[in-house]
Amino acid sequence: MLPTVHTMPRELAVFGVLLPTILPLFLFSLVLQGALDWVLGRLGLYRHLWHPALVRMCLLVCIFGPLIATLYT
């Protein structure tokens, strides 16, 4: 028996405009990262970190990565 291969949808039609599937997920992850960044800033966590910009980038990657992984499962 052959294994089934799951492929990532290549494009998404939004009002007749074809968008890459990754674009809405990236925008959603930016919104989530912005909200989490605001909460962490209000809590004062960034005062205790060595490089806040690096932490912000890592948060974006940690949010965006699992969203992209959902396309392959």
Biopython code that builds the backbone (N, CA, C, O; Angstrom):
import numpy as np
from Bio.PDB.StructureBuilder import StructureBuilder

atoms = [
    (1, "MET", "N", (0.848, -1.172, 0.000)),
    (1, "MET", "CA", (0.000, 0.000, 0.000)),
    (1, "MET", "C", (0.897, 1.240, 0.000)),
    (1, "MET", "O", (1.869, 1.313, 0.752)),
    (2, "LEU", "N", (0.565, 2.196, -0.837)),
    (2, "LEU", "CA", (1.355, 3.414, -0.947)),
    (2, "LEU", "C", (0.948, 4.415, 0.123)),
    (2, "LEU", "O", (-0.237, 4.545, 0.430)),
    (3, "PRO", "N", (1.923, 5.129, 0.697)),
    (3, "PRO", "CA", (1.573, 6.149, 1.693)),
    (3, "PRO", "C", (0.946, 7.359, 1.007)),
    (3, "PRO", "O", (1.284, 7.687, -0.131)),
    (4, "THR", "N", (0.043, 8.007, 1.701)),
    (4, "THR", "CA", (-0.571, 9.214, 1.153)),
    (4, "THR", "C", (0.365, 10.395, 1.377)),
    (4, "THR", "O", (0.990, 10.527, 2.429)),
    (5, "VAL", "N", (0.443, 11.227, 0.385)),
    (5, "VAL", "CA", (1.321, 12.394, 0.448)),
    (5, "VAL", "C", (0.443, 13.632, 0.597)),
    (5, "VAL", "O", (-0.452, 13.873, -0.213)),
    (6, "HIS", "N", (0.705, 14.400, 1.625)),
    (6, "HIS", "CA", (-0.038, 15.636, 1.851)),
    (6, "HIS", "C", (0.787, 16.786, 1.297)),
    (6, "HIS", "O", (1.943, 16.971, 1.677)),
    (7, "THR", "N", (0.197, 17.547, 0.411)),
    (7, "THR", "CA", (0.908, 18.689, -0.146)),
    (7, "THR", "C", (0.287, 19.970, 0.374)),
    (7, "THR", "O", (-0.895, 20.012, 0.715)),
    (8, "MET", "N", (1.088, 20.999, 0.429)),
    (8, "MET", "CA", (0.625, 22.296, 0.892)),
    (8, "MET", "C", (-0.195, 22.958, -0.211)),
    (8, "MET", "O", (0.239, 22.980, -1.362)),
    (9, "PRO", "N", (-1.361, 23.494, 0.110)),
    (9, "PRO", "CA", (-2.116, 24.238, -0.904)),
    (9, "PRO", "C", (-1.280, 25.416, -1.399)),
    (9, "PRO", "O", (-0.721, 26.168, -0.600)),
    (10, "ARG", "N", (-1.200, 25.568, -2.678)),
    (10, "ARG", "CA", (-0.312, 26.581, -3.231)),
    (10, "ARG", "C", (-0.883, 27.992, -3.168)),
    (10, "ARG", "O", (-0.136, 28.948, -2.965)),
    (11, "GLU", "N", (-2.173, 28.135, -3.336)),
    (11, "GLU", "CA", (-2.743, 29.476, -3.355)),
    (11, "GLU", "C", (-4.147, 29.469, -2.784)),
    (11, "GLU", "O", (-4.820, 28.440, -2.726)),
    (12, "LEU", "N", (-4.557, 30.635, -2.371)),
    (12, "LEU", "CA", (-5.852, 30.819, -1.734)),
    (12, "LEU", "C", (-6.558, 31.960, -2.463)),
    (12, "LEU", "O", (-5.991, 33.043, -2.603)),
    (13, "ALA", "N", (-7.764, 31.737, -2.922)),
    (13, "ALA", "CA", (-8.505, 32.762, -3.657)),
    (13, "ALA", "C", (-9.283, 33.630, -2.671)),
    (13, "ALA", "O", (-10.142, 33.139, -1.938)),
    (14, "VAL", "N", (-8.972, 34.921, -2.664)),
    (14, "VAL", "CA", (-9.667, 35.887, -1.810)),
    (14, "VAL", "C", (-10.199, 36.993, -2.714)),
    (14, "VAL", "O", (-9.436, 37.813, -3.225)),
    (15, "PHE", "N", (-11.513, 37.007, -2.904)),
    (15, "PHE", "CA", (-12.178, 37.983, -3.770)),
    (15, "PHE", "C", (-11.565, 38.019, -5.168)),
    (15, "PHE", "O", (-11.396, 39.089, -5.754)),
    (16, "GLY", "N", (-11.236, 36.854, -5.689)),
    (16, "GLY", "CA", (-10.684, 36.755, -7.031)),
    (16, "GLY", "C", (-9.188, 36.978, -7.118)),
    (16, "GLY", "O", (-8.621, 36.879, -8.206)),
    (17, "VAL", "N", (-8.534, 37.274, -6.017)),
    (17, "VAL", "CA", (-7.084, 37.481, -5.996)),
    (17, "VAL", "C", (-6.437, 36.239, -5.400)),
    (17, "VAL", "O", (-6.819, 35.795, -4.318)),
    (18, "LEU", "N", (-5.468, 35.684, -6.099)),
    (18, "LEU", "CA", (-4.776, 34.498, -5.611)),
    (18, "LEU", "C", (-3.635, 34.904, -4.690)),
    (18, "LEU", "O", (-2.741, 35.653, -5.085)),
    (19, "LEU", "N", (-3.673, 34.405, -3.467)),
    (19, "LEU", "CA", (-2.653, 34.700, -2.466)),
    (19, "LEU", "C", (-1.945, 33.413, -2.084)),
    (19, "LEU", "O", (-2.570, 32.353, -2.056)),
    (20, "PRO", "N", (-0.652, 33.483, -1.788)),
    (20, "PRO", "CA", (0.011, 32.289, -1.267)),
    (20, "PRO", "C", (-0.593, 31.909, 0.081)),
    (20, "PRO", "O", (-0.994, 32.777, 0.855)),
    (21, "THR", "N", (-0.655, 30.642, 0.349)),
    (21, "THR", "CA", (-1.288, 30.162, 1.576)),
    (21, "THR", "C", (-0.537, 30.633, 2.818)),
    (21, "THR", "O", (-1.136, 30.792, 3.881)),
    (22, "ILE", "N", (0.740, 30.852, 2.694)),
    (22, "ILE", "CA", (1.555, 31.240, 3.837)),
    (22, "ILE", "C", (1.256, 32.688, 4.271)),
    (22, "ILE", "O", (1.424, 33.023, 5.443)),
    (23, "LEU", "N", (0.822, 33.535, 3.351)),
    (23, "LEU", "CA", (0.608, 34.947, 3.673)),
    (23, "LEU", "C", (-0.439, 35.181, 4.768)),
    (23, "LEU", "O", (-0.147, 35.919, 5.709)),
    (24, "PRO", "N", (-1.639, 34.596, 4.697)),
    (24, "PRO", "CA", (-2.588, 34.820, 5.803)),
    (24, "PRO", "C", (-2.084, 34.267, 7.131)),
    (24, "PRO", "O", (-2.347, 34.848, 8.184)),
    (25, "LEU", "N", (-1.361, 33.145, 7.089)),
    (25, "LEU", "CA", (-0.808, 32.595, 8.329)),
    (25, "LEU", "C", (0.260, 33.511, 8.904)),
    (25, "LEU", "O", (0.352, 33.673, 10.121)),
    (26, "PHE", "N", (1.064, 34.107, 8.041)),
    (26, "PHE", "CA", (2.088, 35.035, 8.517)),
    (26, "PHE", "C", (1.455, 36.282, 9.132)),
    (26, "PHE", "O", (1.908, 36.762, 10.171)),
    (27, "LEU", "N", (0.414, 36.804, 8.496)),
    (27, "LEU", "CA", (-0.257, 37.981, 9.046)),
    (27, "LEU", "C", (-0.922, 37.659, 10.378)),
    (27, "LEU", "O", (-0.897, 38.476, 11.299)),
    (28, "PHE", "N", (-1.519, 36.468, 10.487)),
    (28, "PHE", "CA", (-2.127, 36.049, 11.748)),
    (28, "PHE", "C", (-1.071, 35.899, 12.835)),
    (28, "PHE", "O", (-1.304, 36.272, 13.984)),
    (29, "SER", "N", (0.094, 35.353, 12.476)),
    (29, "SER", "CA", (1.152, 35.202, 13.473)),
    (29, "SER", "C", (1.719, 36.562, 13.883)),
    (29, "SER", "O", (2.142, 36.728, 15.027)),
    (30, "LEU", "N", (1.735, 37.531, 12.972)),
    (30, "LEU", "CA", (2.162, 38.884, 13.343)),
    (30, "LEU", "C", (1.210, 39.509, 14.354)),
    (30, "LEU", "O", (1.645, 40.177, 15.291)),
    (31, "VAL", "N", (-0.087, 39.291, 14.163)),
    (31, "VAL", "CA", (-1.074, 39.825, 15.106)),
    (31, "VAL", "C", (-0.915, 39.158, 16.473)),
    (31, "VAL", "O", (-0.938, 39.834, 17.502)),
    (32, "LEU", "N", (-0.754, 37.831, 16.484)),
    (32, "LEU", "CA", (-0.551, 37.126, 17.754)),
    (32, "LEU", "C", (0.730, 37.564, 18.443)),
    (32, "LEU", "O", (0.754, 37.749, 19.660)),
    (33, "GLN", "N", (1.785, 37.729, 17.675)),
    (33, "GLN", "CA", (3.057, 38.153, 18.254)),
    (33, "GLN", "C", (2.960, 39.571, 18.791)),
    (33, "GLN", "O", (3.534, 39.881, 19.834)),
    (34, "GLY", "N", (2.238, 40.433, 18.086)),
    (34, "GLY", "CA", (2.047, 41.802, 18.566)),
    (34, "GLY", "C", (1.293, 41.846, 19.882)),
    (34, "GLY", "O", (1.643, 42.615, 20.778)),
    (35, "ALA", "N", (0.257, 41.023, 20.001)),
    (35, "ALA", "CA", (-0.514, 40.975, 21.243)),
    (35, "ALA", "C", (0.340, 40.422, 22.380)),
    (35, "ALA", "O", (0.323, 40.957, 23.488)),
    (36, "LEU", "N", (1.080, 39.364, 22.112)),
    (36, "LEU", "CA", (1.949, 38.784, 23.140)),
    (36, "LEU", "C", (3.069, 39.748, 23.521)),
    (36, "LEU", "O", (3.447, 39.832, 24.689)),
    (37, "ASP", "N", (3.593, 40.467, 22.548)),
    (37, "ASP", "CA", (4.636, 41.454, 22.810)),
    (37, "ASP", "C", (4.101, 42.573, 23.699)),
    (37, "ASP", "O", (4.797, 43.042, 24.600)),
    (38, "TRP", "N", (2.877, 42.996, 23.447)),
    (38, "TRP", "CA", (2.268, 44.045, 24.267)),
    (38, "TRP", "C", (2.097, 43.573, 25.711)),
    (38, "TRP", "O", (2.381, 44.319, 26.648)),
    (39, "VAL", "N", (1.632, 42.332, 25.888)),
    (39, "VAL", "CA", (1.434, 41.789, 27.234)),
    (39, "VAL", "C", (2.768, 41.670, 27.965)),
    (39, "VAL", "O", (2.876, 42.044, 29.133)),
    (40, "LEU", "N", (3.778, 41.152, 27.278)),
    (40, "LEU", "CA", (5.089, 40.992, 27.918)),
    (40, "LEU", "C", (5.718, 42.351, 28.244)),
    (40, "LEU", "O", (6.410, 42.493, 29.252)),
    (41, "GLY", "N", (5.476, 43.338, 27.394)),
    (41, "GLY", "CA", (5.976, 44.685, 27.674)),
    (41, "GLY", "C", (5.284, 45.311, 28.870)),
    (41, "GLY", "O", (5.924, 45.979, 29.681)),
    (42, "ARG", "N", (3.980, 45.098, 28.983)),
    (42, "ARG", "CA", (3.234, 45.641, 30.127)),
    (42, "ARG", "C", (3.637, 44.973, 31.436)),
    (42, "ARG", "O", (3.603, 45.598, 32.495)),
    (43, "LEU", "N", (4.021, 43.694, 31.359)),
    (43, "LEU", "CA", (4.459, 42.986, 32.556)),
    (43, "LEU", "C", (5.892, 43.341, 32.951)),
    (43, "LEU", "O", (6.332, 43.000, 34.049)),
    (44, "GLY", "N", (6.620, 44.016, 32.071)),
    (44, "GLY", "CA", (7.991, 44.421, 32.368)),
    (44, "GLY", "C", (9.012, 43.312, 32.190)),
    (44, "GLY", "O", (10.100, 43.369, 32.764)),
    (45, "LEU", "N", (8.673, 42.307, 31.404)),
    (45, "LEU", "CA", (9.598, 41.189, 31.216)),
    (45, "LEU", "C", (10.832, 41.592, 30.408)),
    (45, "LEU", "O", (11.920, 41.057, 30.620)),
    (46, "TYR", "N", (10.664, 42.522, 29.497)),
    (46, "TYR", "CA", (11.786, 42.907, 28.636)),
    (46, "TYR", "C", (12.910, 43.606, 29.399)),
    (46, "TYR", "O", (14.026, 43.694, 28.887)),
    (47, "ARG", "N", (12.655, 44.096, 30.585)),
    (47, "ARG", "CA", (13.715, 44.715, 31.384)),
    (47, "ARG", "C", (14.742, 43.692, 31.851)),
    (47, "ARG", "O", (15.890, 44.037, 32.130)),
    (48, "HIS", "N", (14.322, 42.429, 31.934)),
    (48, "HIS", "CA", (15.188, 41.376, 32.457)),
    (48, "HIS", "C", (15.877, 40.571, 31.363)),
    (48, "HIS", "O", (16.590, 39.612, 31.659)),
    (49, "LEU", "N", (15.678, 40.942, 30.129)),
    (49, "LEU", "CA", (16.237, 40.180, 29.016)),
    (49, "LEU", "C", (17.448, 40.883, 28.439)),
    (49, "LEU", "O", (17.560, 42.108, 28.482)),
    (50, "TRP", "N", (18.352, 40.083, 27.900)),
    (50, "TRP", "CA", (19.580, 40.637, 27.344)),
    (50, "TRP", "C", (19.319, 41.351, 26.029)),
    (50, "TRP", "O", (19.861, 42.432, 25.800)),
    (51, "HIS", "N", (18.493, 40.765, 25.153)),
    (51, "HIS", "CA", (18.264, 41.321, 23.829)),
    (51, "HIS", "C", (16.772, 41.224, 23.483)),
    (51, "HIS", "O", (16.343, 40.226, 22.904)),
    (52, "PRO", "N", (15.983, 42.235, 23.824)),
    (52, "PRO", "CA", (14.535, 42.162, 23.603)),
    (52, "PRO", "C", (14.143, 41.957, 22.134)),
    (52, "PRO", "O", (13.172, 41.254, 21.853)),
    (53, "ALA", "N", (14.875, 42.553, 21.206)),
    (53, "ALA", "CA", (14.529, 42.387, 19.788)),
    (53, "ALA", "C", (14.704, 40.936, 19.346)),
    (53, "ALA", "O", (13.925, 40.435, 18.535)),
    (54, "LEU", "N", (15.711, 40.268, 19.868)),
    (54, "LEU", "CA", (15.923, 38.863, 19.542)),
    (54, "LEU", "C", (14.801, 38.004, 20.112)),
    (54, "LEU", "O", (14.371, 37.043, 19.473)),
    (55, "VAL", "N", (14.327, 38.339, 21.304)),
    (55, "VAL", "CA", (13.213, 37.605, 21.910)),
    (55, "VAL", "C", (11.948, 37.813, 21.088)),
    (55, "VAL", "O", (11.172, 36.876, 20.895)),
    (56, "ARG", "N", (11.735, 39.029, 20.603)),
    (56, "ARG", "CA", (10.562, 39.294, 19.764)),
    (56, "ARG", "C", (10.613, 38.482, 18.474)),
    (56, "ARG", "O", (9.597, 37.941, 18.037)),
    (57, "MET", "N", (11.784, 38.397, 17.869)),
    (57, "MET", "CA", (11.932, 37.611, 16.645)),
    (57, "MET", "C", (11.713, 36.124, 16.918)),
    (57, "MET", "O", (11.083, 35.430, 16.120)),
    (58, "CYS", "N", (12.229, 35.639, 18.038)),
    (58, "CYS", "CA", (12.037, 34.231, 18.397)),
    (58, "CYS", "C", (10.572, 33.925, 18.677)),
    (58, "CYS", "O", (10.096, 32.839, 18.348)),
    (59, "LEU", "N", (9.855, 34.859, 19.274)),
    (59, "LEU", "CA", (8.421, 34.670, 19.490)),
    (59, "LEU", "C", (7.681, 34.541, 18.162)),
    (59, "LEU", "O", (6.788, 33.706, 18.020)),
    (60, "LEU", "N", (8.055, 35.366, 17.199)),
    (60, "LEU", "CA", (7.423, 35.292, 15.885)),
    (60, "LEU", "C", (7.693, 33.946, 15.224)),
    (60, "LEU", "O", (6.791, 33.348, 14.638)),
    (61, "VAL", "N", (8.918, 33.475, 15.315)),
    (61, "VAL", "CA", (9.255, 32.181, 14.722)),
    (61, "VAL", "C", (8.529, 31.052, 15.438)),
    (61, "VAL", "O", (8.063, 30.110, 14.797)),
    (62, "CYS", "N", (8.428, 31.140, 16.756)),
    (62, "CYS", "CA", (7.750, 30.091, 17.531)),
    (62, "CYS", "C", (6.242, 30.088, 17.307)),
    (62, "CYS", "O", (5.594, 29.064, 17.522)),
    (63, "ILE", "N", (5.684, 31.190, 16.887)),
    (63, "ILE", "CA", (4.257, 31.233, 16.565)),
    (63, "ILE", "C", (4.035, 30.821, 15.108)),
    (63, "ILE", "O", (3.111, 30.064, 14.810)),
    (64, "PHE", "N", (4.872, 31.312, 14.211)),
    (64, "PHE", "CA", (4.710, 31.064, 12.778)),
    (64, "PHE", "C", (5.024, 29.615, 12.408)),
    (64, "PHE", "O", (4.374, 29.050, 11.529)),
    (65, "GLY", "N", (6.010, 29.010, 13.068)),
    (65, "GLY", "CA", (6.410, 27.641, 12.753)),
    (65, "GLY", "C", (5.291, 26.624, 12.926)),
    (65, "GLY", "O", (5.017, 25.870, 11.992)),
    (66, "PRO", "N", (4.631, 26.569, 14.081)),
    (66, "PRO", "CA", (3.529, 25.606, 14.212)),
    (66, "PRO", "C", (2.346, 25.884, 13.279)),
    (66, "PRO", "O", (1.654, 24.952, 12.871)),
    (67, "LEU", "N", (2.111, 27.144, 12.942)),
    (67, "LEU", "CA", (1.033, 27.436, 11.996)),
    (67, "LEU", "C", (1.358, 26.872, 10.621)),
    (67, "LEU", "O", (0.479, 26.344, 9.940)),
    (68, "ILE", "N", (2.613, 26.980, 10.210)),
    (68, "ILE", "CA", (3.021, 26.411, 8.922)),
    (68, "ILE", "C", (2.992, 24.889, 8.991)),
    (68, "ILE", "O", (2.654, 24.232, 8.006)),
    (69, "ALA", "N", (3.338, 24.332, 10.127)),
    (69, "ALA", "CA", (3.332, 22.874, 10.266)),
    (69, "ALA", "C", (1.931, 22.298, 10.113)),
    (69, "ALA", "O", (1.778, 21.140, 9.724)),
    (70, "THR", "N", (0.904, 23.094, 10.414)),
    (70, "THR", "CA", (-0.460, 22.599, 10.240)),
    (70, "THR", "C", (-0.810, 22.397, 8.768)),
    (70, "THR", "O", (-1.719, 21.630, 8.451)),
    (71, "LEU", "N", (-0.100, 23.078, 7.866)),
    (71, "LEU", "CA", (-0.376, 22.884, 6.438)),
    (71, "LEU", "C", (0.089, 21.516, 5.951)),
    (71, "LEU", "O", (-0.446, 20.990, 4.975)),
    (72, "TYR", "N", (1.064, 20.949, 6.613)),
    (72, "TYR", "CA", (1.629, 19.676, 6.155)),
    (72, "TYR", "C", (0.987, 18.473, 6.830)),
    (72, "TYR", "O", (1.309, 17.340, 6.473)),
    (73, "THR", "N", (0.104, 18.671, 7.777)),
    (73, "THR", "CA", (-0.513, 17.520, 8.436)),
    (73, "THR", "C", (-1.947, 17.359, 8.021)),
    (73, "THR", "O", (-2.623, 16.439, 8.479)),
]
sb = StructureBuilder()
sb.init_structure("model")
sb.init_model(0)
sb.init_chain("A")
sb.init_seg("    ")
for serial, (resi, resn, name, xyz) in enumerate(atoms, 1):
    if name == "N":
        sb.init_residue(resn, " ", resi, " ")
    sb.init_atom(name, np.array(xyz, "f"), 0.0, 1.0, " ", f" {name:<3s}", serial, name[0])
structure = sb.get_structure()
